[in-house]
């Protein structure tokens, strides 16, 4: 068994479908916050997409986590050919350290002190409304207290509070403690750039990197798709940006013309320059660029990154640090954009940039060949990014965590506003603040309904992943 962080030269165990000669796709699902059970999110994902009866639960021979399984689906893609797909779960909940209520509240207070929390963020209108309501509530409470003191005296007001008020505060405190320490604590630890969270963040990222290395090293998979829900989308983003730097170089033996890389450099040099109607064209360019990279020996297999309910919609709020803003980190290629940011050129002009794919010389003995290499922030040159979110409707409905990403992380992102026509377990559930955040792959138990401006979530997700519900008998694996 290889240690974390060390790329294995060979997979540690036989992997799915070795020797069957068929093209296979791997889908990696990364769960969100909360005390998730191993493989629990993956099973719900497969069932929600309508693949449960056709999915075969088999040993996960890639991960060292013996609690995990892989789900194998043997259906047909939209192209009409059989594409066996293995679905894996990157399970990270056991790495998440516990946080105290004061730590989580302190993190939230630091976020609220930032200007981006009150303007320019998808959450700004709701936050401003809640602030007004809070101020009005406090003012009303103060007025009532003054009236009670003037009428009954301080002693009566202090010694005879209504019982239901005390009970309500006790229940509220208990509920908030559970939410803060078991839900938001994961986000606080991962998104806070302080020493206390370094160990956990590193462990999660290293495990994700090791999974990517092994999936690439098996020589079984032709394509890899990464799906992240909630905080899992941030983790997936980190893993892709880190692994791209390991897997972006072409080989000397396969060096040759690279017209698609040249097209990306010439036509898509501005990460914020695409109109909405141009995204589909750009994703076709990305697909051709991915194929070209593979032909030139680039080992990168990731064709698609899919985000569901992603807090990256609040990127300016969450990813600004004391040392650097989100925009500067993007300019420095630390945080990739889609289309990718051009490289900083080593010239006297600070704003002078070369292309996202730059020329380099490959050598073998005395022989030399020139090739274009993606810079370390160009992961979303060949990899398409699709973002699904429930748009907010009024002040109660929609996903408050999510929103469009193209304005912050690049106009090449395909933002899909979705709805879900499935039944609610109880009608009042739809009033819960985070209800829609958990429904991206909830089972669709009745015919889809059309709504203006949105698409049905489950069929849209299945289409993005290239999956369908038609299965074939699974061979041994």
C-alpha positions in Angstrom: 0.0 0.0 0.0 1.5 3.3 -1.1 1.6 6.2 1.3 -0.6 9.3 0.7 1.0 11.9 -1.6 3.3 9.4 -3.4 2.1 8.7 -7.0 2.1 4.9 -7.3 3.8 3.5 -10.4 1.2 0.7 -10.5 -2.4 0.6 -9.0 -2.3 -1.2 -5.7 -5.0 -3.7 -6.6 -6.7 -5.0 -9.8 -9.0 -2.2 -11.0 -12.5 -2.4 -12.5 -12.6 -4.1 -15.9 -8.9 -4.7 -16.4 -8.3 -6.6 -19.5 -11.8 -6.3 -21.1 -10.6 -3.9 -23.7 -13.6 -1.6 -23.5 -13.6 2.2 -23.0 -14.7 3.1 -19.5 -15.6 6.3 -17.8 -15.1 7.1 -14.1 -17.3 9.6 -12.3 -16.0 10.9 -8.9 -18.6 12.3 -6.6 -17.5 14.5 -3.7 -20.0 15.0 -0.9 -20.8 18.2 1.0 -20.9 19.2 4.6 -22.3 17.2 7.5 -21.7 13.8 9.1 -22.0 11.8 5.9 -21.8 8.0 5.9 -19.3 6.2 3.6 -20.9 5.4 0.2 -24.2 6.9 1.6 -24.1 9.9 -0.7 -23.1 7.8 -3.7 -26.0 5.4 -3.2 -28.4 8.3 -3.0 -26.9 9.8 -6.1 -27.2 6.6 -8.1 -30.8 6.0 -6.9 -31.8 9.7 -7.5 -30.6 9.6 -11.1 -32.8 6.5 -11.7 -29.8 4.2 -12.1 -30.3 2.1 -8.9 -31.7 -1.0 -10.5 -29.0 -1.1 -13.1 -26.0 -0.1 -10.8 -23.8 -2.9 -9.5 -22.2 -2.4 -6.2 -18.6 -3.7 -6.4 -15.4 -3.3 -4.4 -13.6 0.0 -4.7 -10.1 -1.2 -5.7 -8.7 2.3 -6.2 -9.2 3.9 -2.8 -7.4 2.7 0.4 -10.6 3.4 2.4 -12.1 0.0 2.9 -15.5 1.5 3.8 -16.2 2.5 0.2 -17.8 0.8 -2.8 -18.0 1.7 -6.4 -21.2 1.6 -8.5 -20.9 0.3 -12.0 -23.4 1.1 -14.7 -23.5 -0.6 -18.0 -25.8 1.5 -20.0 -25.7 3.3 -23.4 -24.6 6.9 -23.9 -26.4 9.4 -26.0 -24.0 8.5 -28.8 -25.5 5.0 -29.0 -22.5 3.0 -27.9 -22.0 1.1 -24.7 -20.0 3.1 -22.2 -19.4 1.3 -18.9 -19.3 3.9 -16.1 -17.8 3.4 -12.6 -18.9 5.9 -10.0 -16.6 6.5 -7.0 -17.0 8.6 -3.9 -14.3 10.8 -2.5 -15.2 10.5 1.1 -13.6 13.2 3.3 -15.9 13.6 6.4 -13.5 11.6 8.6 -10.8 14.2 8.0 -13.0 17.1 9.1 -12.0 18.3 12.6 -14.6 19.4 15.1 -15.2 23.1 15.7 -16.7 24.9 18.6 -19.7 27.2 18.4 -17.5 30.3 19.1 -15.1 29.3 16.3 -17.9 29.0 13.7 -19.6 32.2 14.9 -16.3 34.0 14.7 -15.8 32.9 11.1 -19.3 34.0 10.2 -18.7 37.4 11.9 -15.5 37.8 9.9 -17.4 37.2 6.7 -20.0 39.7 7.6 -17.4 42.4 8.1 -16.4 42.1 4.5 -17.8 44.6 2.0 -18.5 41.8 -0.5 -21.1 40.3 1.9 -23.3 43.3 1.5 -22.9 44.1 -2.2 -22.0 42.2 -5.3 -22.8 38.7 -3.8 -25.8 36.5 -4.6 -26.6 36.5 -0.9 -26.5 40.3 -0.5 -30.2 41.1 -1.0 -31.3 38.4 1.5 -28.6 39.4 4.0 -29.7 43.1 3.8 -33.3 42.1 4.3 -32.5 39.9 7.3 -30.4 42.7 8.8 -33.3 45.2 8.5 -35.7 42.6 10.1 -33.2 42.0 12.9 -32.8 45.7 13.6 -36.6 46.1 13.6 -37.0 43.1 15.9 -34.4 44.4 18.4 -36.0 47.8 18.3 -39.4 46.3 19.0 -38.0 44.2 21.8 -36.4 47.2 23.4 -39.6 49.2 23.2 -41.6 46.4 24.8 -39.0 46.1 27.6 -39.2 49.8 28.3 -43.0 49.7 28.4 -42.9 46.7 30.8 -40.4 48.4 33.1 -42.4 51.6 33.2 -45.7 49.7 33.9 -44.6 46.8 36.2 -41.2 47.8 37.3 -37.8 46.2 36.7 -38.3 43.5 39.3 -41.4 42.1 37.7 -39.8 42.1 34.3 -36.7 40.3 35.5 -38.2 37.7 37.7 -41.3 36.7 35.8 -40.4 36.0 32.2 -43.0 34.0 30.3 -42.1 30.3 30.3 -42.6 29.9 26.5 -40.0 32.5 25.8 -37.4 30.7 27.9 -38.3 27.4 26.3 -38.1 28.8 22.8 -34.6 30.2 23.5 -33.5 26.9 24.9 -34.7 25.0 21.8 -33.2 27.6 19.5 -29.9 27.3 21.2 -29.9 23.5 21.0 -30.8 23.6 17.3 -28.2 26.2 16.4 -25.5 24.3 18.3 -26.2 21.2 16.1 -26.1 23.2 12.9 -23.0 25.1 13.8 -20.9 22.3 15.1 -22.1 19.4 12.8 -22.8 21.3 9.5 -21.1 24.7 9.2 -18.0 23.6 11.1 -16.9 21.7 8.0 -17.1 24.8 5.9 -15.5 26.9 8.5 -12.5 24.7 8.9 -12.0 24.1 5.1 -12.5 27.7 4.0 -10.6 29.5 6.8 -6.9 30.0 5.9 -5.6 29.7 9.4 -3.1 27.2 11.0 -5.9 25.3 12.8 -7.3 24.1 9.5 -4.1 23.3 7.6 -3.9 19.7 8.6 -7.5 18.8 7.7 -7.4 20.7 4.3 -4.1 19.0 3.4 -5.4 15.5 4.3 -8.6 16.0 2.2 -6.6 17.4 -0.8 -3.9 14.7 -0.6 -6.5 12.0 -0.6 -8.3 13.5 -3.5 -5.0 13.9 -5.4 -4.2 10.2 -4.7 -7.5 9.1 -6.1 -6.9 11.1 -9.3 -3.4 9.7 -9.7 -4.7 6.2 -9.3 -7.6 6.6 -11.7 -5.1 8.0 -14.3 -2.5 5.3 -13.6 -4.9 2.3 -14.1 -4.9 2.8 -17.9 -8.5 1.5 -17.7 -10.4 4.8 -17.9 -10.7 6.9 -21.1 -12.5 9.8 -19.3 -13.0 11.1 -15.8 -15.8 13.3 -14.6 -15.7 15.1 -11.2 -18.9 16.1 -9.5 -18.9 18.2 -6.4 -21.9 19.0 -4.2 -21.9 22.0 -1.8 -18.5 22.2 -0.1 -17.5 19.2 -2.2 -17.5 21.5 -5.2 -14.8 23.6 -3.6 -12.8 20.5 -2.7 -13.2 19.3 -6.3 -12.0 22.6 -7.7 -8.9 22.5 -5.4 -8.1 18.9 -6.5 -8.4 19.7 -10.2 -6.2 22.8 -10.0 -3.6 20.9 -8.1 -3.6 17.7 -10.2 -3.6 19.7 -13.5 -0.1 20.9 -12.6 1.1 17.3 -12.5 -0.7 16.2 -15.7 -0.5 19.1 -18.2 2.7 18.3 -20.1 2.8 16.6 -23.6 5.4 13.9 -24.4 8.3 14.2 -26.8 7.2 11.2 -28.8 3.7 12.6 -29.5 4.6 16.2 -30.1 2.9 17.6 -33.2 0.6 20.3 -34.5 -1.8 21.8 -31.9 -4.4 23.9 -33.8 -7.0 23.7 -30.9 -4.5 25.0 -28.4 -3.6 27.9 -30.8 -7.3 28.6 -31.2 -7.8 28.8 -27.4 -4.9 31.3 -27.2 -6.1 33.5 -30.0 -9.9 33.4 -29.6 -10.4 32.9 -25.8 -7.8 35.0 -24.1 -10.3 36.9 -21.9 -11.8 34.8 -19.1 -14.8 37.2 -18.9 -15.3 37.8 -22.6 -17.9 35.3 -23.6 -21.6 36.0 -24.1 -24.1 33.5 -22.8 -24.9 32.3 -26.3 -21.2 31.4 -26.9 -20.8 29.0 -24.0 -22.0 25.9 -26.0 -19.5 26.7 -28.8 -16.7 27.1 -26.3 -17.5 23.8 -24.7 -17.2 22.2 -28.1 -13.8 23.9 -28.4 -12.8 22.5 -25.0 -13.8 19.0 -26.1 -11.7 19.2 -29.2 -8.8 20.6 -27.2 -9.1 17.7 -24.7 -8.8 15.2 -27.5 -5.8 17.1 -29.0 -4.1 17.1 -25.6 -4.6 13.3 -25.3 -3.2 12.8 -28.8 -0.1 14.8 -27.8 0.6 12.6 -24.8 -1.0 14.8 -22.1 -2.1 12.3 -19.4 -5.1 14.5 -18.3 -8.3 12.5 -18.5 -10.8 14.9 -16.9 -13.4 16.0 -19.4 -15.9 17.6 -17.2 -16.3 19.3 -13.8 -19.9 19.5 -12.5 -20.8 21.7 -9.5 -24.1 21.3 -7.7 -25.2 23.9 -5.1 -21.8 25.4 -5.1 -20.8 28.0 -2.5 -18.2 29.2 -5.1 -21.1 31.5 -6.1 -20.0 33.5 -3.1 -16.4 33.3 -4.1 -15.5 36.9 -3.4 -16.9 36.6 0.1 -15.3 33.2 0.9 -12.0 33.2 -0.9 -10.7 36.7 -0.2 -8.0 36.5 2.4 -6.1 39.1 4.5 -3.1 38.6 2.2 -4.8 38.5 -1.2 -8.1 39.1 -2.9 -9.8 36.5 -5.1 -9.1 38.6 -8.2 -5.4 38.8 -7.5 -5.3 35.0 -6.8 -6.9 34.5 -10.2 -4.5 36.9 -11.9 -1.6 34.9 -10.3 -3.1 31.7 -11.8 -3.6 30.3 -8.2 -7.3 29.9 -8.7 -8.2 28.9 -12.3 -10.8 30.5 -14.5 -12.9 29.2 -17.4 -11.6 30.2 -20.0 -8.2 30.1 -18.4 -6.3 33.2 -17.6 -3.3 33.9 -19.9 0.2 33.6 -18.3 2.2 36.5 -16.9 5.0 37.2 -19.3 8.5 37.8 -17.8 8.7 41.4 -19.2 9.0 44.8 -17.7 5.3 45.4 -18.3 3.4 43.9 -15.3 0.2 43.5 -17.3 1.8 41.9 -20.3 0.6 38.3 -20.7 1.3 35.4 -23.0 -1.2 32.8 -23.9 -2.8 30.2 -21.5 -0.9 27.6 -23.6 2.7 28.7 -24.1 5.5 27.3 -26.3 8.2 25.1 -24.7 11.0 22.9 -26.0 10.9 19.2 -25.4 14.2 17.4 -25.5 15.3 13.8 -25.9 19.0 13.4 -26.2 20.1 15.8 -28.8 16.7 16.0 -30.4 14.3 19.0 -29.8 10.7 19.5 -30.5 8.4 22.5 -29.8 5.1 22.0 -28.1 2.4 24.2 -26.5 1.8 23.5 -22.8 -1.1 24.8 -20.7 0.0 27.0 -17.8 -0.6 25.9 -14.3 -4.0 27.7 -14.2 -5.3 26.3 -17.5 -7.2 23.3 -16.2 -10.4 24.6 -17.7 -8.9 24.9 -21.1 -9.6 21.2 -22.0 -12.1 20.6 -19.1 -15.7 21.8 -19.3 -17.3 23.3 -16.3 -21.1 23.0 -15.8 -22.8 24.5 -12.7 -26.3 23.6 -11.6 -28.2 25.7 -9.1 -31.7 26.4 -7.8 -32.4 30.1 -8.4 -33.8 32.0 -5.5 -37.5 32.8 -5.9 -38.8 35.5 -3.5 -37.2 35.3 -0.1 -38.0 31.7 0.8 -37.4 29.4 -2.1 -34.3 28.3 -4.0 -30.8 27.4 -2.8 -29.2 30.2 -0.8 -25.8 28.5 -1.0 -25.6 28.4 -4.8 -25.9 30.7 -7.7 -24.3 31.5 -11.1 -20.5 31.3 -11.3 -19.7 32.8 -14.7 -19.4 36.3 -13.4 -16.8 35.3 -10.9 -14.9 32.3 -12.3 -15.3 32.8 -16.0 -17.9 33.2 -18.7 -17.0 29.8 -20.2 -18.9 28.1 -17.4 -22.3 26.7 -18.3 -24.7 27.9 -15.6 -27.9 25.8 -15.5 -30.8 27.1 -13.4 -32.8 24.1 -12.4 -36.0 23.1 -10.7 -37.3 19.8 -9.2 -40.8 18.5 -9.9 -40.7 15.7 -7.4 -43.0 15.4 -4.5 -42.0 16.8 -1.1 -42.2 14.3 1.8 -44.2 17.0 3.7 -45.5 20.2 2.1 -44.0 22.3 4.8 -40.5 21.0 3.9 -40.3 23.3 0.9 -40.3 26.2 3.4 -37.1 25.1 5.0 -34.1 27.4 4.1 -31.8 24.6 2.8 -34.4 22.3 1.4 -33.6 22.9 -2.3 -29.9 22.6 -1.5 -30.4 18.9 -0.9 -32.6 18.1 -3.9 -30.3 18.2 -6.9 -30.6 14.4 -7.4 -33.7 13.7 -5.3 -35.8 10.9 -7.0 -38.1 12.3 -9.6 -41.3 10.4 -8.7 -43.6 12.1 -11.2 -43.4 13.4 -14.8 -41.1 16.4 -15.2 -42.8 19.8 -15.4 -41.7 22.7 -17.6 -40.9 26.1 -16.0 -39.8 29.2 -17.6 -36.1 29.9 -17.3 -35.2 26.6 -15.6 -34.7 23.0 -16.6 -35.5 19.8 -14.6 -32.6 19.0 -12.3 -32.4 15.2 -12.6 -32.6 14.8 -16.4 -30.2 17.8 -16.8 -27.7 16.2 -14.4 -28.0 12.8 -16.1 -27.4 14.5 -19.5 -24.3 16.4 -18.3 -22.8 13.2 -17.0 -23.6 11.2 -20.2 -25.6 8.7 -18.2 -29.0 7.2 -18.8 -31.3 4.7 -17.1 -31.0 1.9 -19.6 -28.8 -0.8 -18.3 -27.3 -4.0 -19.6 -26.2 -7.1 -17.8 -23.0 -6.4 -15.9 -20.1 -8.7 -16.5 -17.8 -9.6 -13.6 -15.4 -7.0 -12.6 
